[in-house]
């Protein structure tokens, strides 16, 4: 393991790092990034909403909550054939990972979960990494997804534990950490990050990074989302996040979690190409792209495949091939033989 991997970041250390002069911070982050990653490679994902809307939770930022009037029409679980069709087009566009998102509070065993497991198996068989975000899940459910070939599971902590309680009341921070721990009992990689622009302080952002960096091993993917303000949600009128704050957060995350993929995710559509490039220089090496103008629902915009391809070509960057950290079957075998989760990280 690299000697710059730390799980004991103090809040004071994080604050000092975050508050460096911006160009000094970016330079330091870029140096860390180039030590551990190919700076010309970009991991590109496609997000598919396989079950949309009617979520019972009250996440203050979410267009899919049944508690808010956001114009998002509920849709039943998507047919596997349609998922495979969308995934096939994504693969043709250079995407290496397909993320399947369902607006559930938690995974429930039964016919619907069986169908999701079948989707995971089918898309993995296409030669694509598959990530799921299905809400809370048990260790047994995580193992079923692992057996189907799931590459990653997304479960964000969103913010600091203290601020979290002001934006969500239907699920606790401890619930989120328990699902993360359940995923860590398998060879499935962990995707966990948060959102900036919720009304949190810089200290809340740093406490979130402190929580994530304490996970052993660090999450293999750390998404940094910028709030997409949705009419009808309690956060619709929040102030915009300054672009420099986004760059600073990306750079800090890269230094704190050197081996992780740092994902510049929701909100990227509002960033100018030059700011995106600075984020890439500072260590962001994963993005979401879409064949439409939307990421998950029509409430969250996304750059298109064509726009992203043009941007990456202009920057001299290439699409990363799938299974950078090994095929799911290889990862599962490594975990089974070693009895420890550390073997699952690249």
N, C-alpha and C positions, 0 to 999 in steps of 0.2 A: 504494500500500500504506500502511496506517495506520502512524503513527510509533510506536505502542506494540507493534508486532510485533517480537519479539526471538527470536533463535536462539542467543544467547550467554549464557544464564543461568548464573551461577556457583552452586556449591553453597551458598556463604555467602549469596548474595542470596536463594536459594530458602528457606534455613533462616530468614532474618530475616523473610521474607514469611509463611511458614507459621506462625511462632511469634508473630505479632501477637496482641493481645487478640482473642478470637473475634469479638466484635461489630464491632470495627474492621475485621477481615479481611473479614467478610461485607459490611459497608458498601462497602468498596473494591471487592470482587468484583461486587457489585450495580451499582455505578457503571459498571464496565467492561462488564458484561453489557448494560446499557441503552444504552450507546454503540453497540454493534455488533449487537444483536439486539432483536427485539420481545419484551419481557418477558412478554407475555400469551400468546405462542404456545408450544405444546409439541409437539415432534415425537414421534409415537407409533409404535412398531414392533411387529411380531409375529414371533416366532422359531419356525421350523418345523424340526424335526429330520428331515431327509430321508433320513438314514442313521444309525442309532442303534447305539452300542455296538461292542464288539470292536476298539477302537482299540489298536494295538500299542505306543503310547507310555506312558511311566510318569509323566505329570504327576500330582504327589502330591495334587492337589485334585480330580481329575476322576472323576466317576461312570461315565464311559464307557470307561475304560481296561480292557483285558482282563486286566491284571495284578492287579486288585483284585476282591473279591467284594462288589459293591454292590447286587445285586438288579436291575440294569438288564439286561433281556433284549436281545440283539442283534437288530436288524431290518435287512432288506435295503433297498436304495434304493427310496424311495417312488415310486409311479406318478405321472406328471405330472397326471393327472386329479384325484387326491386333493390334490395341492399346490395346484392351481388352485381347488379347492373351498374349501380352508381360507383361501386368500388372498382369495377373494371374500367370505367371511364377515367377515374382518378389515377389508376395505375398507368394508363396510357399517357396521362399528362405529367408523369414523373413523380407522383405521390408515392411515398414508401410506407405510410401508416394510415390506416382508416380507424377513426374513433367513433364508436357507437354509443350515442347518448340517449338515455331514457329518463323522462321526467317522473321518476319515482322517488319516494322517501327512502325506500329500502327494497332490496331484491326479495321477492317472494317465490318460494319453491312452487313448482307446478308447471302448467302448460306454457305460460308466458316465458318463464325462465328457461324451460327446455328449448323453446324456439330461439332465444338469445344464444344459448350454448351452441345450437346448430349453426346460427349465423357466424359465430366466432370461428367454428371449425371450417366452414365453407370459405370464408374470406382469407383465413390463414393458408388454406390449401391453394389459394391463388398466388402465393408468394408475397403476401403483404403482411406487415406487422398489424396486429389488431389491438386496439385499446378500447376499454369499456368505461363508461361512467354511468352507473346504475343506482347510485345512492349507497346506503349502508349495506354491507353484506357480511355473512358469517365466514368463519374459516372453511367450513365444509363447502360453501358456495364458491369461495375463492379457489378451492381445490378442483371443483368441477370445471371452472373456467380455465384453470391451468391445464387440466387434462385435455381440454378442447383446443389447446394451443394458444391461449391468450398471451399476448406479449406484454401488455401494460394495463394497469388499472388506475384511473384517475379519481382522486378524492382530495379536493383542496381543503386546506385549513382556513382559507379566506383572509384572515387577518390575525391580530393578536387575540389571545383568549379573552382579555378584558373587553376589547371593542366588539368582538364577535357577539356578545350578549345583547348589544344594542341594535343589531341588524337581523338577528335570527333568534326566535324563541322556541321553535318547534323541534330543534335538534341541538344537543349540547356540543361543546368543544370536545369533551371527553368521548362522545359518540364518534366524532370524526377520527380522533386518534385511535379508537378501538378498531375501526375499519382499516386504517393504515396498518395497524399491528397484525390484523388478520391477513392482509395481503402479504405482509412480510414473512408469513409462515409458509409461503409458496415460492416458486421460482419466478412468478410473475413480477415484472418490474413495476416500480411505483412512480406514479406521476402525481405530484402534489405541490401546489403553490398557493397563490392568492390573488386578490384584486386590490388595486390602488384606486383612489378616487371615491371611496365609500363615505368619506368624511372623517377618516382616521387621521391620526397624527403621524409624523415621521417615526416617532418611538413605536407606535403600533406596527408600522411596516418592519422595523428592525426586530421587534419581538417575534413577528411572524417568521423572519429568517432565522432567528435564534431557535425557534421551535423546530423548523425544518432541518436545520443543521445538526440538531441533537439526535435525529433519527439515524439509526445504524443499520445498514449503510445509508448514506444520504439518498434521497429520492433520485432515481435515474433521470427523471424529467422534472423540471421546476417551472411551471407556467407562471408568467407575470402578466396578469390581465389588467387592462385599463378599463374602468367602468364604462360600459355602453349604456348611456342614459335612456330609459324606456318610459314613454308616457304611460301614466297609470300606476307606476311603482312609486314607493315613498322617496326614492332617490332621484327622481326624474329631473329635479332642479338643482342637483349638486353642481358645484363649480367644476370647470374643466381642469384636468390634470396638466400642468405645464409640461411641455415636451422634455425639458431638461430633467424634470423629476423622473420621467420614464427612463432616460439614459442612465441617470444616477442609480436607479433601482436595479436595472439590468447589470450594470458594472459591479455593484456591491454583491449581488447574487452570484455572479460568476466567480468572484474571489472567495466568497464564503463556501461555495460548493463547487470546487474545481472540476470534478469528474462529471457532474450532471449536465444533461442537455438543458439549457436555459431557453425557455419558450417565450417568444414575443407573441402573445396571443390576442385575445379580444381587445379591441381598441386600436389595433395596428392600422386599420383602414383610415383612421383620422390623422396618422402621422405622415409627414412629408417624406418623400424618398430619401432625402439627405439625413433626416433624423433616424429613419430605419437603418440606413447604412452605418451610422454612428453606433447604433445599438448592436449591429452585427459585429462591428469592430470591438465593442466592449464585451462581447461574449455570447450574445444571443445566437444560437445555432439551430433553432427550430421555429417553424412558423406553421400556421394554418392557411390553407388556400382553398378556393372553391370554384366550381364551374358556374355558380351564380354569384350574385352580389351580396350574398348573405352567408353567415357562418353556421348558425344553428337554426334560427328562425329569422323571419323578416325584420325582427327588432334589432338584430345584431349584424351590422355590415361586415363584409370580408372582401379583401382583394381577390381578383379572379386569377385563374391559372395563367392566363396570357399575361396579365400585368406582372405577376410574380416572376414568371419566366423572363420577361424583359428586364426586370430589375436585377435579377441574379446574373443574367448575361452581362449587363452593363457593369456589374461589380466584379466580373471575372469569377463568379462562384458557380458551383455545380450542385445538382441534386444528390443527396446522399442515398446510397443503396440501402434496402431494408436489412434488418437483422444485424446491425452493427455490433450489438452485444451478444450475438449468437442466436441461433434458432431456438424457439421455445422447447423443443424436445431435448436439445443439447443442454440448455440451462436447467431443465428439470432433472436430467441425469446427473449433472454436476452437483445439484443440491442434494439429491438422494444419496450420492456416494460420499459427500463430505459431511452431511448433517448440519451444515451451517449456511446462513444466507449470504455471507460475504462472498462466496464463490459466484454469486449471481451478478456481481458488478464487473463492468469492464475496467 
